[in-house]
């Protein structure tokens, strides 16, 4: 009897302590990174439908995922009448978790397009299918299997340079754990051996994991415990992902991201360009335009010209715009319009001496687009679509006639 009494008293005391800690954390507004993702057989992982919680990586932003796994409000599946739909695919830049939803490039793009289309009785509906860390294989699978039910007339790949480097498992193997990787075999893109033999996901286990994640996101105490668990796991495993240096190269790893002609990255580029063609063909089958908007590297838009030049000289580069040039050449040769973001954003940053990446107060220009970076990117993409897109022009002219 005494054993059970002590057990009950211990449980009650533990509960009181947990409640006190929970209350204290809430009063102090301690915010931890929420669990917003779930494992997925097809793409390795995806945003978890209806998840909600704080993103705390570069700034504190409350994120909501809709019922179809997009960082967005609920959207009708069928395209509404008199609507131009633009679908964005991409990685973390496409999610823009560092800024509130109404400050993302997507919202700016939507407003700019609607401002012009509205005069003709049309309006824009921009949907973002971005998921942090996605590779080109995951982005293609998103396009092929998840986008078309929304009937977009325009698809924009917001291309992260890191997606190119993650086309194989050579440079960032840790970040590709669980993600599908496709390689070129006899001119065709096929899943590699690891992807083909990925173990099936246990649906019952996934259900309970997602349920636990939802509880955790609602509890400050559980969020703290989860954060401690993740940090302990990272320390135990020694996880601090760095590019694996090729034996044949004496160049610093950073150069790979700016010089597309280095021999070590040619396989990555071949796979990347094959995915571009595959995405374009998929868009053509569904009557949609395919565009590429490469995200600039932060040093390309550093407000201080001498900082850009010093970085360029340190890596022994002729230009910081090698990736942009290669993409422009590929697009011109294959009928894929490419939107240059680095030039107009870089010119704005230099002219106004502002930082477009990371927290402006930090003055480091490191990280993802901040609010100003998102705003400028949205304006540039809108301007290019309004000037060059046949689908946009058709939407405007259709109502006028």
Buried (B, 14 or more C-beta within 10 A) or exposed (E): EEEEEEEEEEEEEEEEEEEEEBEEBEEEEEBBBBBBBBBBEBBBBBBBEEBBBBBBBBBEBEBBBBEBBBBBEEBEEEBEEEBBBBBBBBBBBBBBBBBBBEBBBBBBBBBBBBEBBEEBEBBBBBBBBBBBBBBBBBBBBBBBEBBBEBBBBBBBBBBBBBBBBBBBBBBBBEBBEBBBBBBBEEEEBEBBEBBEEBEEBEEEEBEEBBEEBBEBBEBBBBBBEBBEEBEEEEEEEEEEEEBEBBEEBEBEBBBBBBBBEBEBBEBBBBBBBBBBBBBBEBBEEBEBBBBBBBBBBBBBBBBEEEEBEEBBEEBEBEEBBBBBEBBBEBBEEEEBBBBBBBBBBBEBBBEEEBBBBBBBEEEEBEBBBBBBBBBBBBBBBBBBBBEEBEBBEEBBEEEEE
